[in-house]
Amino acid sequence: MQAFAINNLINNRERTIICTDPKGELYNLTHKIKEDQGYKVYQIDFINFESNAYNPLDYVKDDQEALQLAKTISKNSKKDDKEDYFFNTAKDLLAGLIIYCKSENPNANLPKDVKREFYRVSDDENYLRELCDAIGEDHPAYNLLKDASIAEGKTRTSILSSFAQQTGIFSLQKVARMTTHSDFNFREFQKEKSILYIKIRMDENPFTPLTATFFDQLITVFYDIADRNDSKLPIPSIFLLDEFANIGKIEKYGRVLSTCRGLGMSMITIIQDNAQLENLYGKEVARTIINNHDFTLFLRTKDPETAKYYSNLAGETTVRMTSESLSSPSGMFSGKSSSSKSVQEQYVKRPLITEGELINIDKQDCYVFISGYYPLKLKKAWQFVIYKDFLKNYDEYRERYRSLFNHNDKKVEELTDNELEKDVKVNLQKEKIVQEPEPQMDKKEEVELNIHEENEADNLNDDINTPQSIEKIG
């Protein structure tokens, strides 16, 4: 975070930004700056549930969207991938009750309206059958409710038990309070440039049915907006997803990564190691997610398998090894003058970056992997080195910084970094990509890896809270 997320939040001044904020640190350090850059600032809290409200049913218009909502909630309510008849019937029951409640009340919500209907189903064995008869076969909820309506005995009990387990978090008072209405609509993020800070747990997240639903619906809305706007978002957007695995399982994420860039969406997926993705999505889907990122920023990992993956990704190099030997003839007539010296050279293949080098990487260093290019070894750009006390004491700089952003007279992008640096007296990181021609690979060339880099931050406190993560940029 200190060497990546904060810098990106400050330097992106024209795109809508969606960022997870596990500790609330990003909001505390940057929300005033984003306001002064002309951003509409939003925050939602999935830890304490004390900020803006979000009603998932506000984004349900038909049975397909109801089924997708039920699917995301149900899949994230359990830790394994086992789906039996009871689970699937309960999922359909949830989707059916959602679409039924929406048809009765456009402002329906899950903790009150859907749960109320479920309690009626639980209390009266005939209620669901009578409801299906009342709405008729042409109602979009009918087919979703039918299987559960004819279940009896232990089968019915198991279905209702599975339903209760899938929707359990919505019975919690703080969750119910947050999800009864919405304080904002996702479409607002494409009407004016906005930043949304999303607080989620850093450790195990018990609210993944809700957080995964939130991101699934947000991405769907952005795709829908792009579809209606010549396949482009009106405002290009960045998703900066720290602690990505704690969001929960977003079924379509692998597919999104392969198409989002053309719509104007950049997905930045931040994980601790590859095992996090594999545990959540399975090895095959996890590999698809990893491979669909053209850029990978490697900060550090403790996982040997992750280190092995990136060592293999970097490829091999050839190093020259020189050995010397001194020989002299044996026997009673041999003399010192007859000894000889020989020098031998041989070329040996080795990993360009070894697993050990990745695991034991200096905390000031990082590697950048770009599809089609050799990896780069770079120095981390710590925000407190670049900005000094600018963020910590922003109120002291705020009036001068705000004066640079007169949104009625000129656009933000017309301001140069030199202007900002001169006025605020801080170093602002330039957003520039230096493109070099792709190296010719007609012949194998000897590569001698002699890296002598000046460590600009040797005097940094060893207790710096270095991010232990891998950023994947798609």
C-alpha positions as a printed Julia matrix, in Angstrom:
474×3 Matrix{Float64}:
   0.0     0.0     0.0
   2.72    2.46    0.97
   4.67    1.82   -2.23
   1.84    1.34   -4.71
  -1.78    2.03   -3.81
  -1.45    5.52   -2.35
   0.7     6.78   -5.22
  -1.79    5.49   -7.76
  -4.75    7.03   -5.97
  -3.15   10.46   -5.92
  -1.73   10.44   -9.44
  -4.9     9.23  -11.19
  -6.78   12.5   -11.42
  -9.33   11.92  -14.18
 -10.58    8.33  -13.84
 -13.24    6.95  -11.55
 -11.55    4.86   -8.86
 -12.98    1.86   -7.0
 -10.61    0.75   -4.24
 -10.75   -1.67   -1.36
  -9.48   -0.11    1.85
  -9.01   -2.83    4.49
  -7.67   -0.57    7.24
  -9.4     2.65    6.24
  -5.95    4.14    5.72
  -6.48    5.08    2.08
  -9.58    7.08    2.95
  -7.91    8.87    5.85
  -4.83    9.83    3.81
  -6.33   10.67    0.44
 -10.05   11.54    0.53
  -9.45   15.28    1.06
  -6.98   15.33   -1.82
  -9.47   13.58   -4.09
 -12.15   16.1    -3.11
  -9.78   18.91   -4.06
  -9.08   17.18   -7.37
 -12.78   17.45   -8.14
 -13.85   13.95   -7.15
 -17.16   12.9    -5.69
 -16.09   10.84   -2.67
 -17.98    7.79   -1.4
 -17.22    5.27    1.33
 -18.89    2.0     2.26
 -17.96   -0.03    5.31
 -18.29   -3.83    5.29
 -16.52   -4.12    8.65
 -18.5    -1.95   11.06
 -21.42   -1.22    8.68
 -21.51    2.42    9.8
 -21.32    4.35    6.52
 -23.43    4.37    3.35
 -26.16    1.79    2.81
 -26.41   -0.66   -0.09
 -29.47   -2.67   -1.12
 -28.55   -5.5    -3.55
 -32.16   -5.74   -4.76
 -31.92   -2.25   -6.26
 -29.94   -3.83   -9.13
 -32.44   -6.6    -9.88
 -34.76   -5.93  -12.82
 -35.61   -9.44  -14.05
 -35.37  -13.13  -13.21
 -31.89  -13.46  -14.73
 -30.47  -10.8   -12.42
 -32.37  -12.31   -9.48
 -30.83  -15.71  -10.22
 -27.34  -14.19  -10.52
 -27.77  -12.43   -7.18
 -28.96  -15.64   -5.52
 -26.07  -17.56   -7.08
 -23.43  -15.14   -5.78
 -24.92  -15.08   -2.29
 -25.29  -18.86   -2.08
 -21.85  -19.75   -3.46
 -20.12  -17.39   -1.03
 -22.09  -18.7     1.93
 -20.14  -21.98    2.02
 -16.48  -22.93    2.03
 -16.6   -25.86   -0.4
 -17.86  -26.25   -3.96
 -20.32  -29.01   -3.14
 -23.76  -28.28   -4.59
 -26.5   -30.84   -4.04
 -30.22  -30.82   -4.8
 -31.09  -29.1    -1.54
 -28.53  -26.35   -2.11
 -29.65  -25.64   -5.68
 -33.35  -25.73   -4.82
 -32.75  -23.3    -1.95
 -30.82  -21.05   -4.34
 -33.75  -21.08   -6.78
 -36.14  -20.41   -3.91
 -34.07  -17.36   -2.98
 -34.1   -16.1    -6.57
 -37.84  -16.72   -6.83
 -38.64  -14.84   -3.64
 -36.41  -11.96   -4.75
 -38.17  -11.51   -8.09
 -41.59  -11.97   -6.47
 -40.88   -9.31   -3.84
 -39.53   -6.93   -6.5
 -42.68   -7.39   -8.56
 -44.79   -6.52   -5.53
 -42.6    -3.66   -4.32
 -39.89   -2.02   -6.5
 -38.12   -0.88   -3.31
 -38.08   -4.34   -1.76
 -35.05   -5.48    0.23
 -33.7    -8.81    1.37
 -33.66   -8.6     5.2
 -37.28   -7.44    5.48
 -39.28   -8.39    2.4
 -37.55  -11.57    1.21
 -36.98  -12.85    4.74
 -40.63  -12.17    5.61
 -41.76  -14.31    2.7
 -39.34  -17.04    3.75
 -40.78  -17.07    7.28
 -44.25  -17.49    5.8
 -42.99  -20.43    3.74
 -41.43  -21.96    6.86
 -44.52  -21.55    9.02
 -47.08  -22.8     6.49
 -46.42  -25.9     4.38
 -49.08  -24.83    1.89
 -48.05  -21.17    1.56
 -45.57  -21.61   -1.28
 -47.91  -23.86   -3.25
 -50.72  -21.34   -2.87
 -48.38  -18.51   -3.89
 -47.43  -20.32   -7.11
 -51.11  -20.86   -7.9
 -51.81  -17.18   -7.28
 -49.05  -15.73   -9.47
 -49.51  -18.22  -12.31
 -47.09  -19.84  -14.72
 -46.4   -16.61  -16.62
 -44.88  -14.9   -13.6
 -41.03  -14.84  -13.76
 -40.85  -16.21  -10.21
 -43.05  -19.24  -10.89
 -40.47  -21.68  -12.28
 -37.95  -20.68   -9.62
 -40.4   -21.4    -6.8
 -42.05  -24.52   -8.2
 -39.55  -27.18   -7.07
 -39.52  -25.94   -3.49
 -43.33  -25.68   -3.46
 -43.83  -29.4    -4.07
 -41.16  -30.58   -1.6
 -42.4   -32.39    1.49
 -41.1   -33.9     4.7
 -37.34  -34.13    5.18
 -36.71  -32.83    1.67
 -38.59  -29.64    2.46
 -36.81  -29.31    5.79
 -33.38  -29.68    4.14
 -34.23  -27.06    1.49
 -35.37  -24.56    4.11
 -32.3   -25.27    6.22
 -30.03  -24.62    3.23
 -31.9   -21.38    2.48
 -31.44  -20.18    6.06
 -27.72  -20.94    5.87
 -27.29  -19.1     2.57
 -29.01  -15.94    3.79
 -27.85  -16.08    7.4
 -25.8   -12.87    7.4
 -28.87  -10.81    6.46
 -30.39  -11.7     9.83
 -27.62   -9.78   11.6
 -28.92   -6.42   12.77
 -26.05   -4.33   11.37
 -26.22   -6.06    7.98
 -30.0    -5.74    7.85
 -29.77   -2.05    8.67
 -27.28   -1.45    5.84
 -29.09   -3.45    3.15
 -32.63   -2.09    3.48
 -31.93    0.82    1.1
 -29.16    2.41   -0.99
 -27.51    5.77   -0.37
 -25.94    5.83   -3.84
 -26.31    4.15   -7.21
 -23.43    2.6    -9.15
 -24.44    4.58  -12.24
 -23.46    7.79  -10.44
 -19.82    6.73  -10.78
 -20.12    7.19  -14.56
 -21.89   10.56  -14.43
 -18.99   12.37  -12.74
 -15.54   11.21  -11.74
 -15.83    9.49   -8.38
 -13.81    7.53   -5.89
 -15.32    4.78   -3.76
 -13.44    3.51   -0.7
 -14.6     0.03    0.36
 -13.65   -1.25    3.8
 -13.36   -5.03    4.04
 -11.71   -7.26    6.6
  -8.0    -8.02    6.29
  -8.43  -11.4     7.98
 -11.19  -13.9     7.25
 -14.24  -12.08    5.94
 -17.56  -13.51    7.24
 -19.53  -11.22    4.93
 -18.35  -12.53    1.56
 -21.95  -13.2     0.38
 -22.47   -9.44    0.6
 -19.06   -8.13   -0.53
 -18.85  -10.5    -3.51
 -22.38   -9.49   -4.5
 -21.42   -5.82   -4.26
 -18.52   -6.18   -6.7
 -20.39   -8.54   -9.0
 -23.24   -6.06   -9.38
 -20.91   -3.07   -9.71
 -18.99   -4.7   -12.56
 -22.25   -5.73  -14.23
 -23.57   -2.15  -14.1
 -20.33   -0.81  -15.61
 -20.54   -3.36  -18.44
 -24.17   -2.41  -19.03
 -23.24    1.29  -19.22
 -20.43    0.52  -21.68
 -22.76   -1.61  -23.83
 -25.08    1.38  -24.18
 -22.19    3.75  -24.95
 -20.46    2.18  -27.98
 -18.6    -0.33  -25.76
 -16.79    2.4   -23.81
 -17.31    3.72  -20.33
 -18.04    7.47  -20.31
 -15.39    7.81  -17.58
 -12.46    5.33  -17.66
 -12.25    3.51  -14.35
  -9.7     1.78  -12.14
 -10.48   -1.06   -9.74
  -7.7    -1.22   -7.13
  -8.51   -4.4    -5.24
  -6.25   -4.87   -2.23
  -6.82   -8.11   -0.28
  -8.69   -9.35   -3.35
  -9.25  -12.85   -1.97
 -11.16  -11.44    1.02
 -13.83   -9.98   -1.26
 -15.21  -13.44   -1.95
 -15.74  -15.39   -5.14
 -16.7   -13.33   -8.19
 -17.65  -16.05  -10.68
 -17.09  -14.0   -13.83
 -13.84  -12.32  -12.78
 -11.62  -14.37  -15.09
 -13.8   -13.45  -18.07
 -13.93   -9.81  -17.03
 -10.14   -9.56  -17.1
 -10.04  -10.62  -20.74
 -12.47   -7.92  -21.91
 -12.44   -5.05  -19.42
  -9.57   -3.05  -20.88
 -11.37   -2.44  -24.15
 -14.26   -0.92  -22.21
 -12.01    1.47  -20.29
 -11.71   -0.56  -17.07
  -8.37   -1.37  -15.42
  -8.45   -4.17  -12.86
  -5.6    -4.21  -10.32
  -5.73   -7.46   -8.36
  -3.64   -7.52   -5.17
  -3.01  -10.86   -3.46
  -0.55  -12.3    -0.95
   0.31  -15.34   -3.06
  -1.09  -17.56   -5.81
  -2.41  -20.04   -3.25
  -5.05  -17.51   -2.18
  -6.57  -17.56   -5.65
  -6.3   -21.34   -5.96
  -8.08  -21.91   -2.65
 -10.91  -19.61   -3.68
 -11.32  -20.3    -7.4
  -9.56  -23.63   -7.95
  -6.27  -24.06   -9.79
  -7.64  -23.81  -13.32
  -9.61  -20.59  -12.84
  -6.84  -19.12  -10.67
  -4.35  -19.72  -13.47
  -6.72  -18.01  -15.92
  -6.97  -14.99  -13.63
  -3.19  -14.77  -13.27
  -2.55  -15.19  -16.99
  -5.08  -12.51  -17.91
  -2.89   -9.85  -16.3
  -0.33   -8.37  -18.71
   1.54   -6.61  -15.9
   2.59   -8.07  -12.57
   4.3    -6.08   -9.83
   6.02   -8.49   -7.45
   6.73   -7.05   -4.02
   7.32  -10.1    -1.85
   5.99  -13.55   -1.04
   6.62  -16.2     1.57
   5.06  -18.97   -0.5
   7.65  -21.23   -2.22
   5.2   -22.27   -4.95
   4.51  -18.65   -5.83
   8.24  -17.92   -5.92
   8.75  -20.96   -8.17
   6.02  -19.74  -10.55
   7.59  -16.31  -11.01
  11.09  -17.73  -11.26
   9.9   -19.92  -14.14
   8.07  -16.95  -15.64
  11.3   -14.94  -15.71
  13.0   -17.68  -17.71
  16.66  -18.64  -17.86
  19.9   -16.84  -18.58
  23.42  -17.98  -19.44
  26.3   -17.06  -17.17
  30.0   -17.43  -17.83
  32.0   -19.36  -15.25
  35.8   -19.15  -15.21
  38.0   -21.67  -13.43
  41.78  -21.73  -13.07
  44.02  -24.73  -12.4
  47.72  -25.05  -11.7
  49.45  -28.29  -12.65
  53.03  -29.56  -12.47
  54.59  -32.81  -13.7
  55.15  -35.46  -11.06
  58.35  -37.42  -10.59
  61.86  -36.97   -9.18
  63.12  -34.91  -12.13
  60.25  -32.44  -12.15
  60.98  -28.82  -11.35
  59.02  -25.77  -10.37
  59.68  -24.14  -13.7
  57.78  -26.85  -15.48
  54.41  -26.13  -13.75
  51.6   -24.83  -15.96
  48.49  -22.75  -15.45
  45.27  -23.3   -17.35
  42.11  -21.24  -17.55
  38.79  -22.76  -18.49
  35.58  -21.02  -19.37
  32.18  -22.57  -19.58
  28.66  -21.27  -20.02
  25.99  -22.5   -17.64
  22.26  -21.93  -17.64
  20.58  -20.68  -14.5
  17.24  -19.03  -13.67
  17.27  -15.33  -14.44
  15.67  -14.81  -11.03
  15.95  -17.68   -8.57
  13.25  -18.71   -6.12
  15.52  -17.71   -3.27
  16.03  -14.24   -4.71
  12.27  -13.77   -4.87
  11.59  -14.98   -1.34
  14.5   -13.01    0.14
  14.08   -9.88   -1.96
  15.21   -6.69   -0.25
  12.23   -4.73    1.05
  13.29   -1.73   -1.03
  13.2    -3.73   -4.29
  10.48   -5.13   -6.51
  10.17   -6.92   -9.85
   7.93   -5.97  -12.74
   6.81   -8.69  -15.16
   5.45   -7.4   -18.47
   4.05   -9.79  -21.05
   6.5   -10.09  -23.95
   9.42   -8.43  -22.17
  12.18   -9.37  -19.77
  11.38   -8.63  -16.1
  12.6    -5.41  -14.52
  14.17   -5.02  -11.1
  13.2    -1.65   -9.64
  13.17    0.33   -6.42
   9.89    0.76   -4.6
   8.4     4.24   -4.63
   7.5     4.77   -0.98
   4.84    7.45   -0.64
   6.47    8.93    2.47
   9.73    9.34    0.53
   8.03   10.92   -2.49
   5.53   13.13   -0.67
   7.41   13.68    2.59
   4.86   15.07    5.08
   2.39   16.16    2.39
  -0.24   13.52    3.2
   0.26   13.5     6.94
  -0.03   17.28    7.19
  -2.28   17.87    4.22
  -4.36   20.53    5.96
  -1.28   22.79    5.95
  -0.93   22.45    2.17
  -4.61   22.21    1.31
  -5.41   25.8     0.33
  -2.42   26.05   -1.99
  -3.07   22.63   -3.51
  -6.79   23.3    -3.97
  -6.09   26.54   -5.83
  -4.47   24.53   -8.62
  -7.75   22.79   -9.42
 -10.12   25.45  -10.71
 -12.54   23.08  -12.39
 -14.56   25.8   -14.05
 -11.61   27.25  -15.95
  -9.37   24.36  -16.9
  -9.16   20.62  -16.69
  -6.95   18.78  -14.27
  -4.92   17.11  -17.0
  -3.67   20.51  -18.19
  -1.73   20.9   -14.96
   1.83   19.68  -15.19
   3.62   17.9   -12.41
   6.12   20.77  -12.35
   3.34   23.22  -11.49
   2.13   21.01   -8.68
   5.61   20.4    -7.35
   6.54   24.06   -7.42
   3.46   25.19   -5.55
   3.14   22.46   -2.96
   6.87   21.76   -2.66
   6.48   18.01   -2.85
   7.68   15.55   -5.43
   4.79   14.17   -7.41
   5.39   10.91   -9.18
   5.2    11.32  -12.95
   2.9     9.01  -14.84
   5.12    8.07  -17.74
   5.81    4.75  -19.43
   9.11    4.52  -21.25
   8.73    2.11  -24.15
  11.82    0.41  -25.45
  12.08   -1.66  -28.62
  11.64   -5.35  -28.07
  15.05   -7.06  -27.99
  15.98   -9.17  -31.01
  16.12  -12.85  -30.15
  17.66  -14.24  -33.35
  20.75  -15.4   -31.5
  21.31  -16.49  -27.95
  23.3   -13.87  -26.18
  25.28  -14.13  -23.04
  23.66  -12.25  -20.21
  25.79  -11.21  -17.28
  23.65  -10.03  -14.45
  25.66   -7.4   -12.61
  23.21   -5.2   -10.82
  24.74   -2.36   -8.85
  21.91   -0.21   -7.69
  22.11    2.61   -5.25
  19.86    1.98   -2.32
  18.23    5.34   -1.8
  16.41    4.28    1.3
  19.15    2.59    3.36
  18.33    4.78    6.3
  14.67    3.89    6.39
  13.46    2.42    9.62
  13.58   -1.38    9.51
  10.18   -1.47   11.15
   8.44   -0.1     8.07
   5.21   -1.95    7.48
   6.13   -3.26    4.05
   3.19   -4.58    1.98
   3.55   -8.35    1.73
   1.71   -8.78   -1.53
   1.74   -9.23   -5.27
   0.03   -6.66   -7.47
  -1.42   -7.93  -10.72
  -2.39   -5.27  -13.17
  -4.88   -6.15  -15.88
